Amino acid sequence: MKAKDRLGRRGEALAASYLETAGLDLVDHNWRFGLGETDLVAIDGSTLVVIEMKTCSSLDFGDPMEGISATKLHRLYLPGVRWAQAHELRFTGIRVDAVAVLDNGTGEPQIDHLRAVS
């Protein structure tokens, strides 16, 4: 496995633990459908939450949150609707969150969670 893939998986695991501690119920990882993929899917009360992730090992190329485009976040509503349909579940709303993880492997990772970003 490539170092980039290992970093991404570690970041996703760190984010998942963080989000669960924050009270979200994670229900899916890397869910794919015909037009794309979601990084994480969670339930927050009666709201379905689609989460876009970005993990970086340094700030050399900017903050990891900068790697999550507004266009990408806007496009995550459709996967949320499709996920709910595929699992035959209904929610009062769909929210898109962004999570950025900065992890250089030597210290405590930094996790930034922005709710309802789009």
Biopython code that builds the backbone (N, CA, C, O; Angstrom):
import numpy as np
from Bio.PDB.StructureBuilder import StructureBuilder

atoms = [
    (1, "MET", "N", (0.845, -1.176, 0.000)),
    (1, "MET", "CA", (0.000, 0.000, 0.000)),
    (1, "MET", "C", (0.897, 1.248, 0.000)),
    (1, "MET", "O", (1.905, 1.303, 0.705)),
    (2, "LYS", "N", (0.517, 2.227, -0.790)),
    (2, "LYS", "CA", (1.284, 3.462, -0.894)),
    (2, "LYS", "C", (1.139, 4.293, 0.377)),
    (2, "LYS", "O", (0.137, 4.200, 1.085)),
    (3, "ALA", "N", (2.162, 5.112, 0.655)),
    (3, "ALA", "CA", (2.149, 5.965, 1.842)),
    (3, "ALA", "C", (0.930, 6.884, 1.840)),
    (3, "ALA", "O", (0.323, 7.104, 2.888)),
    (4, "LYS", "N", (0.566, 7.422, 0.674)),
    (4, "LYS", "CA", (-0.593, 8.307, 0.567)),
    (4, "LYS", "C", (-1.877, 7.581, 0.962)),
    (4, "LYS", "O", (-2.734, 8.146, 1.642)),
    (5, "ASP", "N", (-2.005, 6.319, 0.529)),
    (5, "ASP", "CA", (-3.189, 5.536, 0.874)),
    (5, "ASP", "C", (-3.234, 5.235, 2.371)),
    (5, "ASP", "O", (-4.296, 5.290, 2.991)),
    (6, "ARG", "N", (-2.061, 4.913, 2.950)),
    (6, "ARG", "CA", (-2.002, 4.661, 4.395)),
    (6, "ARG", "C", (-2.396, 5.913, 5.179)),
    (6, "ARG", "O", (-3.130, 5.837, 6.164)),
    (7, "LEU", "N", (-1.893, 7.069, 4.725)),
    (7, "LEU", "CA", (-2.230, 8.330, 5.381)),
    (7, "LEU", "C", (-3.734, 8.582, 5.297)),
    (7, "LEU", "O", (-4.354, 8.964, 6.290)),
    (8, "GLY", "N", (-4.316, 8.372, 4.136)),
    (8, "GLY", "CA", (-5.754, 8.565, 3.963)),
    (8, "GLY", "C", (-6.572, 7.657, 4.854)),
    (8, "GLY", "O", (-7.549, 8.096, 5.461)),
    (9, "ARG", "N", (-6.189, 6.412, 4.938)),
    (9, "ARG", "CA", (-6.921, 5.462, 5.802)),
    (9, "ARG", "C", (-6.784, 5.832, 7.272)),
    (9, "ARG", "O", (-7.747, 5.758, 8.036)),
    (10, "ARG", "N", (-5.571, 6.233, 7.660)),
    (10, "ARG", "CA", (-5.371, 6.651, 9.051)),
    (10, "ARG", "C", (-6.216, 7.895, 9.336)),
    (10, "ARG", "O", (-6.852, 7.985, 10.386)),
    (11, "GLY", "N", (-6.224, 8.839, 8.417)),
    (11, "GLY", "CA", (-7.025, 10.045, 8.602)),
    (11, "GLY", "C", (-8.497, 9.730, 8.718)),
    (11, "GLY", "O", (-9.197, 10.314, 9.545)),
    (12, "GLU", "N", (-8.972, 8.818, 7.902)),
    (12, "GLU", "CA", (-10.380, 8.441, 7.964)),
    (12, "GLU", "C", (-10.708, 7.780, 9.295)),
    (12, "GLU", "O", (-11.762, 8.044, 9.873)),
    (13, "ALA", "N", (-9.819, 6.926, 9.786)),
    (13, "ALA", "CA", (-10.034, 6.268, 11.083)),
    (13, "ALA", "C", (-10.029, 7.293, 12.221)),
    (13, "ALA", "O", (-10.857, 7.219, 13.128)),
    (14, "LEU", "N", (-9.096, 8.248, 12.170)),
    (14, "LEU", "CA", (-9.057, 9.299, 13.182)),
    (14, "LEU", "C", (-10.331, 10.134, 13.145)),
    (14, "LEU", "O", (-10.908, 10.443, 14.188)),
    (15, "ALA", "N", (-10.764, 10.496, 11.954)),
    (15, "ALA", "CA", (-11.987, 11.288, 11.804)),
    (15, "ALA", "C", (-13.200, 10.518, 12.302)),
    (15, "ALA", "O", (-14.058, 11.079, 12.983)),
    (16, "ALA", "N", (-13.272, 9.241, 11.967)),
    (16, "ALA", "CA", (-14.409, 8.418, 12.403)),
    (16, "ALA", "C", (-14.485, 8.388, 13.929)),
    (16, "ALA", "O", (-15.563, 8.552, 14.500)),
    (17, "SER", "N", (-13.363, 8.183, 14.582)),
    (17, "SER", "CA", (-13.338, 8.165, 16.046)),
    (17, "SER", "C", (-13.754, 9.520, 16.613)),
    (17, "SER", "O", (-14.536, 9.590, 17.561)),
    (18, "TYR", "N", (-13.233, 10.582, 16.034)),
    (18, "TYR", "CA", (-13.581, 11.941, 16.465)),
    (18, "TYR", "C", (-15.084, 12.188, 16.317)),
    (18, "TYR", "O", (-15.726, 12.693, 17.238)),
    (19, "LEU", "N", (-15.638, 11.833, 15.168)),
    (19, "LEU", "CA", (-17.057, 12.081, 14.904)),
    (19, "LEU", "C", (-17.953, 11.263, 15.828)),
    (19, "LEU", "O", (-18.979, 11.758, 16.294)),
    (20, "GLU", "N", (-17.575, 10.026, 16.094)),
    (20, "GLU", "CA", (-18.356, 9.206, 17.020)),
    (20, "GLU", "C", (-18.327, 9.796, 18.426)),
    (20, "GLU", "O", (-19.345, 9.802, 19.120)),
    (21, "THR", "N", (-17.163, 10.291, 18.849)),
    (21, "THR", "CA", (-17.055, 10.944, 20.149)),
    (21, "THR", "C", (-17.920, 12.204, 20.189)),
    (21, "THR", "O", (-18.455, 12.559, 21.239)),
    (22, "ALA", "N", (-18.056, 12.879, 19.046)),
    (22, "ALA", "CA", (-18.888, 14.083, 18.948)),
    (22, "ALA", "C", (-20.384, 13.757, 18.885)),
    (22, "ALA", "O", (-21.212, 14.667, 18.846)),
    (23, "GLY", "N", (-20.736, 12.466, 18.873)),
    (23, "GLY", "CA", (-22.139, 12.079, 18.922)),
    (23, "GLY", "C", (-22.760, 11.638, 17.620)),
    (23, "GLY", "O", (-23.951, 11.325, 17.592)),
    (24, "LEU", "N", (-21.999, 11.602, 16.536)),
    (24, "LEU", "CA", (-22.544, 11.113, 15.273)),
    (24, "LEU", "C", (-22.477, 9.594, 15.237)),
    (24, "LEU", "O", (-21.553, 8.993, 15.786)),
    (25, "ASP", "N", (-23.445, 8.984, 14.598)),
    (25, "ASP", "CA", (-23.491, 7.536, 14.428)),
    (25, "ASP", "C", (-23.012, 7.212, 13.015)),
    (25, "ASP", "O", (-23.769, 7.360, 12.056)),
    (26, "LEU", "N", (-21.766, 6.773, 12.881)),
    (26, "LEU", "CA", (-21.228, 6.448, 11.558)),
    (26, "LEU", "C", (-21.852, 5.165, 11.057)),
    (26, "LEU", "O", (-21.870, 4.153, 11.757)),
    (27, "VAL", "N", (-22.367, 5.216, 9.829)),
    (27, "VAL", "CA", (-23.077, 4.066, 9.283)),
    (27, "VAL", "C", (-22.461, 3.529, 7.995)),
    (27, "VAL", "O", (-22.815, 2.435, 7.556)),
    (28, "ASP", "N", (-21.540, 4.285, 7.379)),
    (28, "ASP", "CA", (-20.936, 3.798, 6.138)),
    (28, "ASP", "C", (-19.634, 4.536, 5.857)),
    (28, "ASP", "O", (-19.447, 5.689, 6.245)),
    (29, "HIS", "N", (-18.735, 3.827, 5.164)),
    (29, "HIS", "CA", (-17.441, 4.375, 4.741)),
    (29, "HIS", "C", (-17.285, 4.122, 3.250)),
    (29, "HIS", "O", (-17.600, 3.034, 2.766)),
    (30, "ASN", "N", (-16.807, 5.109, 2.527)),
    (30, "ASN", "CA", (-16.509, 4.954, 1.100)),
    (30, "ASN", "C", (-17.652, 4.314, 0.322)),
    (30, "ASN", "O", (-17.446, 3.369, -0.439)),
    (31, "TRP", "N", (-18.849, 4.835, 0.519)),
    (31, "TRP", "CA", (-20.018, 4.301, -0.184)),
    (31, "TRP", "C", (-20.000, 4.790, -1.621)),
    (31, "TRP", "O", (-19.904, 5.989, -1.883)),
    (32, "ARG", "N", (-20.091, 3.862, -2.532)),
    (32, "ARG", "CA", (-20.042, 4.179, -3.961)),
    (32, "ARG", "C", (-21.414, 4.003, -4.596)),
    (32, "ARG", "O", (-22.191, 3.112, -4.251)),
    (33, "PHE", "N", (-21.669, 4.896, -5.539)),
    (33, "PHE", "CA", (-22.851, 4.752, -6.379)),
    (33, "PHE", "C", (-22.456, 5.210, -7.768)),
    (33, "PHE", "O", (-21.330, 5.664, -7.967)),
    (34, "GLY", "N", (-23.335, 5.106, -8.709)),
    (34, "GLY", "CA", (-22.998, 5.330, -10.108)),
    (34, "GLY", "C", (-22.244, 6.602, -10.434)),
    (34, "GLY", "O", (-21.402, 6.600, -11.333)),
    (35, "LEU", "N", (-22.517, 7.675, -9.738)),
    (35, "LEU", "CA", (-21.914, 8.959, -10.076)),
    (35, "LEU", "C", (-20.784, 9.379, -9.130)),
    (35, "LEU", "O", (-20.248, 10.478, -9.272)),
    (36, "GLY", "N", (-20.419, 8.544, -8.190)),
    (36, "GLY", "CA", (-19.349, 8.963, -7.291)),
    (36, "GLY", "C", (-19.261, 8.145, -6.033)),
    (36, "GLY", "O", (-19.693, 6.994, -5.966)),
    (37, "GLU", "N", (-18.679, 8.791, -5.026)),
    (37, "GLU", "CA", (-18.408, 8.115, -3.766)),
    (37, "GLU", "C", (-18.486, 9.136, -2.635)),
    (37, "GLU", "O", (-18.165, 10.311, -2.815)),
    (38, "THR", "N", (-18.916, 8.669, -1.476)),
    (38, "THR", "CA", (-18.876, 9.486, -0.269)),
    (38, "THR", "C", (-17.821, 8.905, 0.652)),
    (38, "THR", "O", (-17.659, 7.687, 0.719)),
    (39, "ASP", "N", (-17.101, 9.762, 1.362)),
    (39, "ASP", "CA", (-16.068, 9.272, 2.277)),
    (39, "ASP", "C", (-16.689, 8.626, 3.503)),
    (39, "ASP", "O", (-16.382, 7.479, 3.829)),
    (40, "LEU", "N", (-17.556, 9.353, 4.178)),
    (40, "LEU", "CA", (-18.217, 8.844, 5.378)),
    (40, "LEU", "C", (-19.693, 9.228, 5.334)),
    (40, "LEU", "O", (-20.061, 10.273, 4.798)),
    (41, "VAL", "N", (-20.522, 8.371, 5.901)),
    (41, "VAL", "CA", (-21.955, 8.654, 6.052)),
    (41, "VAL", "C", (-22.288, 8.434, 7.519)),
    (41, "VAL", "O", (-21.904, 7.428, 8.115)),
    (42, "ALA", "N", (-23.014, 9.400, 8.092)),
    (42, "ALA", "CA", (-23.371, 9.312, 9.505)),
    (42, "ALA", "C", (-24.812, 9.753, 9.698)),
    (42, "ALA", "O", (-25.438, 10.326, 8.806)),
    (43, "ILE", "N", (-25.315, 9.468, 10.885)),
    (43, "ILE", "CA", (-26.643, 9.923, 11.274)),
    (43, "ILE", "C", (-26.472, 10.768, 12.529)),
    (43, "ILE", "O", (-25.814, 10.359, 13.486)),
    (44, "ASP", "N", (-27.075, 11.951, 12.509)),
    (44, "ASP", "CA", (-27.047, 12.864, 13.648)),
    (44, "ASP", "C", (-28.493, 13.167, 14.002)),
    (44, "ASP", "O", (-29.114, 14.053, 13.414)),
    (45, "GLY", "N", (-29.021, 12.432, 14.961)),
    (45, "GLY", "CA", (-30.441, 12.559, 15.295)),
    (45, "GLY", "C", (-31.276, 12.052, 14.144)),
    (45, "GLY", "O", (-31.218, 10.868, 13.810)),
    (46, "SER", "N", (-32.058, 12.935, 13.526)),
    (46, "SER", "CA", (-32.891, 12.534, 12.382)),
    (46, "SER", "C", (-32.323, 13.081, 11.064)),
    (46, "SER", "O", (-33.019, 13.125, 10.049)),
    (47, "THR", "N", (-31.057, 13.492, 11.096)),
    (47, "THR", "CA", (-30.410, 14.064, 9.922)),
    (47, "THR", "C", (-29.351, 13.115, 9.378)),
    (47, "THR", "O", (-28.534, 12.581, 10.128)),
    (48, "LEU", "N", (-29.377, 12.915, 8.076)),
    (48, "LEU", "CA", (-28.328, 12.146, 7.413)),
    (48, "LEU", "C", (-27.172, 13.108, 7.140)),
    (48, "LEU", "O", (-27.382, 14.215, 6.645)),
    (49, "VAL", "N", (-25.958, 12.683, 7.464)),
    (49, "VAL", "CA", (-24.788, 13.533, 7.292)),
    (49, "VAL", "C", (-23.823, 12.858, 6.325)),
    (49, "VAL", "O", (-23.363, 11.742, 6.568)),
    (50, "VAL", "N", (-23.522, 13.542, 5.231)),
    (50, "VAL", "CA", (-22.546, 13.071, 4.258)),
    (50, "VAL", "C", (-21.266, 13.868, 4.530)),
    (50, "VAL", "O", (-21.292, 15.097, 4.579)),
    (51, "ILE", "N", (-20.153, 13.160, 4.704)),
    (51, "ILE", "CA", (-18.926, 13.807, 5.151)),
    (51, "ILE", "C", (-17.824, 13.634, 4.118)),
    (51, "ILE", "O", (-17.509, 12.522, 3.694)),
    (52, "GLU", "N", (-17.245, 14.769, 3.725)),
    (52, "GLU", "CA", (-16.098, 14.763, 2.831)),
    (52, "GLU", "C", (-14.835, 14.924, 3.677)),
    (52, "GLU", "O", (-14.775, 15.771, 4.568)),
    (53, "MET", "N", (-13.832, 14.102, 3.385)),
    (53, "MET", "CA", (-12.585, 14.052, 4.159)),
    (53, "MET", "C", (-11.398, 14.527, 3.343)),
    (53, "MET", "O", (-11.361, 14.383, 2.121)),
    (54, "LYS", "N", (-10.443, 15.090, 4.037)),
    (54, "LYS", "CA", (-9.150, 15.388, 3.428)),
    (54, "LYS", "C", (-8.100, 15.220, 4.513)),
    (54, "LYS", "O", (-8.227, 15.786, 5.599)),
    (55, "THR", "N", (-7.064, 14.444, 4.223)),
    (55, "THR", "CA", (-5.976, 14.228, 5.164)),
    (55, "THR", "C", (-4.667, 14.645, 4.519)),
    (55, "THR", "O", (-4.396, 14.310, 3.366)),
    (56, "CYS", "N", (-3.852, 15.384, 5.275)),
    (56, "CYS", "CA", (-2.534, 15.811, 4.811)),
    (56, "CYS", "C", (-1.518, 15.555, 5.919)),
    (56, "CYS", "O", (-1.867, 15.493, 7.098)),
    (57, "SER", "N", (-0.277, 15.409, 5.529)),
    (57, "SER", "CA", (0.783, 15.195, 6.513)),
    (57, "SER", "C", (1.504, 16.492, 6.866)),
    (57, "SER", "O", (2.266, 16.527, 7.832)),
    (58, "SER", "N", (1.277, 17.558, 6.100)),
    (58, "SER", "CA", (1.918, 18.840, 6.388)),
    (58, "SER", "C", (1.094, 19.960, 5.777)),
    (58, "SER", "O", (0.128, 19.726, 5.050)),
    (59, "LEU", "N", (1.499, 21.180, 6.090)),
    (59, "LEU", "CA", (0.840, 22.356, 5.519)),
    (59, "LEU", "C", (1.592, 22.896, 4.312)),
    (59, "LEU", "O", (1.339, 24.014, 3.863)),
    (60, "ASP", "N", (2.512, 22.100, 3.790)),
    (60, "ASP", "CA", (3.334, 22.541, 2.655)),
    (60, "ASP", "C", (2.502, 22.988, 1.465)),
    (60, "ASP", "O", (2.896, 23.900, 0.738)),
    (61, "PHE", "N", (1.373, 22.363, 1.265)),
    (61, "PHE", "CA", (0.521, 22.700, 0.119)),
    (61, "PHE", "C", (-0.784, 23.342, 0.571)),
    (61, "PHE", "O", (-1.775, 23.320, -0.159)),
    (62, "GLY", "N", (-0.786, 23.913, 1.774)),
    (62, "GLY", "CA", (-1.968, 24.573, 2.304)),
    (62, "GLY", "C", (-2.696, 23.710, 3.325)),
    (62, "GLY", "O", (-2.362, 22.545, 3.540)),
    (63, "ASP", "N", (-3.674, 24.303, 3.933)),
    (63, "ASP", "CA", (-4.503, 23.624, 4.923)),
    (63, "ASP", "C", (-5.314, 22.534, 4.232)),
    (63, "ASP", "O", (-5.804, 22.748, 3.123)),
    (64, "PRO", "N", (-5.466, 21.365, 4.864)),
    (64, "PRO", "CA", (-6.239, 20.296, 4.213)),
    (64, "PRO", "C", (-7.675, 20.695, 3.880)),
    (64, "PRO", "O", (-8.253, 20.181, 2.922)),
    (65, "MET", "N", (-8.256, 21.607, 4.662)),
    (65, "MET", "CA", (-9.630, 22.033, 4.389)),
    (65, "MET", "C", (-9.714, 22.739, 3.033)),
    (65, "MET", "O", (-10.757, 22.713, 2.380)),
    (66, "GLU", "N", (-8.616, 23.366, 2.615)),
    (66, "GLU", "CA", (-8.601, 24.047, 1.323)),
    (66, "GLU", "C", (-8.714, 23.063, 0.158)),
    (66, "GLU", "O", (-9.064, 23.453, -0.956)),
    (67, "GLY", "N", (-8.419, 21.791, 0.417)),
    (67, "GLY", "CA", (-8.506, 20.779, -0.624)),
    (67, "GLY", "C", (-9.910, 20.257, -0.850)),
    (67, "GLY", "O", (-10.132, 19.417, -1.723)),
    (68, "ILE", "N", (-10.850, 20.745, -0.075)),
    (68, "ILE", "CA", (-12.249, 20.326, -0.211)),
    (68, "ILE", "C", (-12.996, 21.466, -0.890)),
    (68, "ILE", "O", (-13.291, 22.484, -0.264)),
    (69, "SER", "N", (-13.295, 21.292, -2.158)),
    (69, "SER", "CA", (-13.902, 22.379, -2.919)),
    (69, "SER", "C", (-15.397, 22.540, -2.624)),
    (69, "SER", "O", (-16.081, 21.583, -2.261)),
    (70, "ALA", "N", (-15.879, 23.757, -2.788)),
    (70, "ALA", "CA", (-17.305, 24.044, -2.620)),
    (70, "ALA", "C", (-18.134, 23.248, -3.621)),
    (70, "ALA", "O", (-19.232, 22.790, -3.304)),
    (71, "THR", "N", (-17.605, 23.087, -4.822)),
    (71, "THR", "CA", (-18.307, 22.313, -5.849)),
    (71, "THR", "C", (-18.488, 20.870, -5.402)),
    (71, "THR", "O", (-19.573, 20.306, -5.538)),
    (72, "LYS", "N", (-17.425, 20.272, -4.868)),
    (72, "LYS", "CA", (-17.492, 18.888, -4.391)),
    (72, "LYS", "C", (-18.516, 18.764, -3.266)),
    (72, "LYS", "O", (-19.318, 17.831, -3.255)),
    (73, "LEU", "N", (-18.492, 19.697, -2.327)),
    (73, "LEU", "CA", (-19.426, 19.643, -1.205)),
    (73, "LEU", "C", (-20.866, 19.753, -1.683)),
    (73, "LEU", "O", (-21.737, 19.035, -1.193)),
    (74, "HIS", "N", (-21.124, 20.643, -2.632)),
    (74, "HIS", "CA", (-22.479, 20.799, -3.165)),
    (74, "HIS", "C", (-22.958, 19.516, -3.829)),
    (74, "HIS", "O", (-24.139, 19.178, -3.754)),
    (75, "ARG", "N", (-22.059, 18.812, -4.468)),
    (75, "ARG", "CA", (-22.414, 17.565, -5.162)),
    (75, "ARG", "C", (-22.706, 16.404, -4.214)),
    (75, "ARG", "O", (-23.172, 15.357, -4.664)),
    (76, "LEU", "N", (-22.448, 16.558, -2.928)),
    (76, "LEU", "CA", (-22.646, 15.458, -1.993)),
    (76, "LEU", "C", (-24.090, 15.268, -1.558)),
    (76, "LEU", "O", (-24.413, 14.259, -0.931)),
    (77, "TYR", "N", (-24.959, 16.209, -1.875)),
    (77, "TYR", "CA", (-26.370, 16.019, -1.524)),
    (77, "TYR", "C", (-26.970, 14.843, -2.284)),
    (77, "TYR", "O", (-27.715, 14.050, -1.708)),
    (78, "LEU", "N", (-26.658, 14.724, -3.557)),
    (78, "LEU", "CA", (-27.201, 13.617, -4.352)),
    (78, "LEU", "C", (-26.775, 12.254, -3.789)),
    (78, "LEU", "O", (-27.628, 11.378, -3.642)),
    (79, "PRO", "N", (-25.505, 12.042, -3.472)),
    (79, "PRO", "CA", (-25.151, 10.756, -2.852)),
    (79, "PRO", "C", (-25.896, 10.528, -1.539)),
    (79, "PRO", "O", (-26.239, 9.392, -1.210)),
    (80, "GLY", "N", (-26.148, 11.598, -0.790)),
    (80, "GLY", "CA", (-26.918, 11.443, 0.443)),
    (80, "GLY", "C", (-28.317, 10.936, 0.172)),
    (80, "GLY", "O", (-28.804, 10.030, 0.848)),
    (81, "VAL", "N", (-28.964, 11.528, -0.825)),
    (81, "VAL", "CA", (-30.313, 11.086, -1.207)),
    (81, "VAL", "C", (-30.259, 9.630, -1.677)),
    (81, "VAL", "O", (-31.088, 8.811, -1.279)),
    (82, "ARG", "N", (-29.288, 9.319, -2.519)),
    (82, "ARG", "CA", (-29.170, 7.948, -3.042)),
    (82, "ARG", "C", (-28.867, 6.946, -1.935)),
    (82, "ARG", "O", (-29.380, 5.827, -1.957)),
    (83, "TRP", "N", (-28.038, 7.337, -0.966)),
    (83, "TRP", "CA", (-27.719, 6.430, 0.151)),
    (83, "TRP", "C", (-29.003, 6.125, 0.925)),
    (83, "TRP", "O", (-29.284, 4.965, 1.227)),
    (84, "ALA", "N", (-29.777, 7.154, 1.243)),
    (84, "ALA", "CA", (-31.026, 6.959, 1.984)),
    (84, "ALA", "C", (-31.986, 6.063, 1.207)),
    (84, "ALA", "O", (-32.621, 5.185, 1.791)),
    (85, "GLN", "N", (-32.099, 6.275, -0.113)),
    (85, "GLN", "CA", (-32.974, 5.448, -0.942)),
    (85, "GLN", "C", (-32.491, 3.996, -0.965)),
    (85, "GLN", "O", (-33.291, 3.070, -0.832)),
    (86, "ALA", "N", (-31.188, 3.803, -1.134)),
    (86, "ALA", "CA", (-30.631, 2.453, -1.213)),
    (86, "ALA", "C", (-30.830, 1.677, 0.084)),
    (86, "ALA", "O", (-30.935, 0.451, 0.069)),
    (87, "HIS", "N", (-30.880, 2.384, 1.192)),
    (87, "HIS", "CA", (-31.053, 1.736, 2.488)),
    (87, "HIS", "C", (-32.489, 1.837, 3.009)),
    (87, "HIS", "O", (-32.786, 1.454, 4.140)),
    (88, "GLU", "N", (-33.374, 2.367, 2.148)),
    (88, "GLU", "CA", (-34.796, 2.501, 2.458)),
    (88, "GLU", "C", (-35.031, 3.188, 3.801)),
    (88, "GLU", "O", (-35.811, 2.723, 4.632)),
    (89, "LEU", "N", (-34.324, 4.322, 3.990)),
    (89, "LEU", "CA", (-34.443, 5.107, 5.214)),
    (89, "LEU", "C", (-34.890, 6.524, 4.868)),
    (89, "LEU", "O", (-34.622, 7.028, 3.777)),
    (90, "ARG", "N", (-35.572, 7.150, 5.814)),
    (90, "ARG", "CA", (-36.025, 8.524, 5.631)),
    (90, "ARG", "C", (-35.430, 9.388, 6.745)),
    (90, "ARG", "O", (-35.282, 8.947, 7.885)),
    (91, "PHE", "N", (-35.095, 10.620, 6.387)),
    (91, "PHE", "CA", (-34.513, 11.561, 7.330)),
    (91, "PHE", "C", (-35.218, 12.899, 7.198)),
    (91, "PHE", "O", (-35.811, 13.194, 6.161)),
    (92, "THR", "N", (-35.154, 13.712, 8.253)),
    (92, "THR", "CA", (-35.769, 15.031, 8.184)),
    (92, "THR", "C", (-34.917, 15.987, 7.365)),
    (92, "THR", "O", (-35.409, 17.018, 6.906)),
    (93, "GLY", "N", (-33.645, 15.656, 7.178)),
    (93, "GLY", "CA", (-32.771, 16.503, 6.384)),
    (93, "GLY", "C", (-31.476, 15.802, 6.039)),
    (93, "GLY", "O", (-31.146, 14.754, 6.595)),
    (94, "ILE", "N", (-30.751, 16.398, 5.116)),
    (94, "ILE", "CA", (-29.425, 15.913, 4.739)),
    (94, "ILE", "C", (-28.460, 17.071, 4.933)),
    (94, "ILE", "O", (-28.703, 18.191, 4.485)),
    (95, "ARG", "N", (-27.369, 16.775, 5.606)),
    (95, "ARG", "CA", (-26.357, 17.785, 5.882)),
    (95, "ARG", "C", (-25.027, 17.329, 5.289)),
    (95, "ARG", "O", (-24.720, 16.137, 5.279)),
    (96, "VAL", "N", (-24.245, 18.282, 4.798)),
    (96, "VAL", "CA", (-22.908, 17.973, 4.299)),
    (96, "VAL", "C", (-21.894, 18.607, 5.241)),
    (96, "VAL", "O", (-21.919, 19.816, 5.472)),
    (97, "ASP", "N", (-21.003, 17.785, 5.783)),
    (97, "ASP", "CA", (-19.931, 18.243, 6.654)),
    (97, "ASP", "C", (-18.592, 18.023, 5.966)),
    (97, "ASP", "O", (-18.482, 17.223, 5.037)),
    (98, "ALA", "N", (-17.584, 18.734, 6.428)),
    (98, "ALA", "CA", (-16.214, 18.558, 5.943)),
    (98, "ALA", "C", (-15.318, 18.293, 7.139)),
    (98, "ALA", "O", (-15.455, 18.927, 8.185)),
    (99, "VAL", "N", (-14.396, 17.349, 6.975)),
    (99, "VAL", "CA", (-13.426, 17.046, 8.024)),
    (99, "VAL", "C", (-12.040, 17.042, 7.405)),
    (99, "VAL", "O", (-11.786, 16.372, 6.404)),
    (100, "ALA", "N", (-11.148, 17.808, 8.025)),
    (100, "ALA", "CA", (-9.757, 17.852, 7.588)),
    (100, "ALA", "C", (-8.883, 17.320, 8.717)),
    (100, "ALA", "O", (-9.053, 17.688, 9.879)),
    (101, "VAL", "N", (-7.947, 16.451, 8.357)),
    (101, "VAL", "CA", (-7.016, 15.885, 9.331)),
    (101, "VAL", "C", (-5.604, 16.263, 8.905)),
    (101, "VAL", "O", (-5.208, 16.046, 7.760)),
    (102, "LEU", "N", (-4.856, 16.826, 9.836)),
    (102, "LEU", "CA", (-3.452, 17.126, 9.623)),
    (102, "LEU", "C", (-2.670, 16.190, 10.537)),
    (102, "LEU", "O", (-2.723, 16.317, 11.760)),
    (103, "ASP", "N", (-1.941, 15.246, 9.932)),
    (103, "ASP", "CA", (-1.264, 14.201, 10.702)),
    (103, "ASP", "C", (0.115, 13.937, 10.103)),
    (103, "ASP", "O", (0.237, 13.320, 9.045)),
    (104, "ASN", "N", (1.154, 14.414, 10.796)),
    (104, "ASN", "CA", (2.512, 14.171, 10.306)),
    (104, "ASN", "C", (3.114, 12.894, 10.869)),
    (104, "ASN", "O", (4.263, 12.568, 10.571)),
    (105, "GLY", "N", (2.357, 12.172, 11.674)),
    (105, "GLY", "CA", (2.807, 10.889, 12.202)),
    (105, "GLY", "C", (3.692, 10.979, 13.433)),
    (105, "GLY", "O", (4.095, 9.948, 13.972)),
    (106, "THR", "N", (4.004, 12.184, 13.891)),
    (106, "THR", "CA", (4.891, 12.310, 15.041)),
    (106, "THR", "C", (4.211, 12.884, 16.270)),
    (106, "THR", "O", (4.638, 12.612, 17.392)),
    (107, "GLY", "N", (3.185, 13.654, 16.087)),
    (107, "GLY", "CA", (2.495, 14.274, 17.219)),
    (107, "GLY", "C", (1.016, 13.979, 17.189)),
    (107, "GLY", "O", (0.555, 13.098, 16.464)),
    (108, "GLU", "N", (0.290, 14.718, 17.974)),
    (108, "GLU", "CA", (-1.160, 14.569, 18.021)),
    (108, "GLU", "C", (-1.766, 15.135, 16.732)),
    (108, "GLU", "O", (-1.517, 16.294, 16.401)),
    (109, "PRO", "N", (-2.540, 14.357, 16.013)),
    (109, "PRO", "CA", (-3.170, 14.864, 14.785)),
    (109, "PRO", "C", (-4.139, 15.997, 15.105)),
    (109, "PRO", "O", (-4.745, 16.032, 16.175)),
    (110, "GLN", "N", (-4.270, 16.916, 14.166)),
    (110, "GLN", "CA", (-5.236, 17.993, 14.298)),
    (110, "GLN", "C", (-6.436, 17.653, 13.419)),
    (110, "GLN", "O", (-6.293, 17.299, 12.249)),
    (111, "ILE", "N", (-7.614, 17.770, 14.011)),
    (111, "ILE", "CA", (-8.846, 17.460, 13.280)),
    (111, "ILE", "C", (-9.736, 18.691, 13.293)),
    (111, "ILE", "O", (-10.008, 19.271, 14.344)),
    (112, "ASP", "N", (-10.184, 19.078, 12.109)),
    (112, "ASP", "CA", (-11.052, 20.234, 11.931)),
    (112, "ASP", "C", (-12.363, 19.734, 11.323)),
    (112, "ASP", "O", (-12.364, 19.151, 10.239)),
    (113, "HIS", "N", (-13.475, 19.962, 12.020)),
    (113, "HIS", "CA", (-14.782, 19.497, 11.570)),
    (113, "HIS", "C", (-15.686, 20.697, 11.355)),
    (113, "HIS", "O", (-15.983, 21.433, 12.296)),
    (114, "LEU", "N", (-16.120, 20.896, 10.131)),
    (114, "LEU", "CA", (-17.059, 21.967, 9.818)),
    (114, "LEU", "C", (-18.417, 21.352, 9.479)),
    (114, "LEU", "O", (-18.528, 20.518, 8.581)),
    (115, "ARG", "N", (-19.421, 21.767, 10.196)),
    (115, "ARG", "CA", (-20.783, 21.252, 9.991)),
    (115, "ARG", "C", (-21.546, 22.114, 9.002)),
    (115, "ARG", "O", (-21.371, 23.331, 8.937)),
    (116, "ALA", "N", (-22.391, 21.454, 8.242)),
    (116, "ALA", "CA", (-23.323, 22.137, 7.326)),
    (116, "ALA", "C", (-22.576, 23.147, 6.460)),
    (116, "ALA", "O", (-22.889, 24.338, 6.461)),
    (117, "VAL", "N", (-21.599, 22.660, 5.733)),
    (117, "VAL", "CA", (-20.741, 23.555, 4.965)),
    (117, "VAL", "C", (-21.312, 23.949, 3.613)),
    (117, "VAL", "O", (-20.826, 24.893, 2.991)),
    (118, "SER", "N", (-22.323, 23.249, 3.154)),
    (118, "SER", "CA", (-22.862, 23.575, 1.836)),
    (118, "SER", "C", (-24.374, 23.679, 1.912)),
    (118, "SER", "O", (-25.026, 23.947, 0.902)),
]
sb = StructureBuilder()
sb.init_structure("model")
sb.init_model(0)
sb.init_chain("A")
sb.init_seg("    ")
for serial, (resi, resn, name, xyz) in enumerate(atoms, 1):
    if name == "N":
        sb.init_residue(resn, " ", resi, " ")
    sb.init_atom(name, np.array(xyz, "f"), 0.0, 1.0, " ", f" {name:<3s}", serial, name[0])
structure = sb.get_structure()
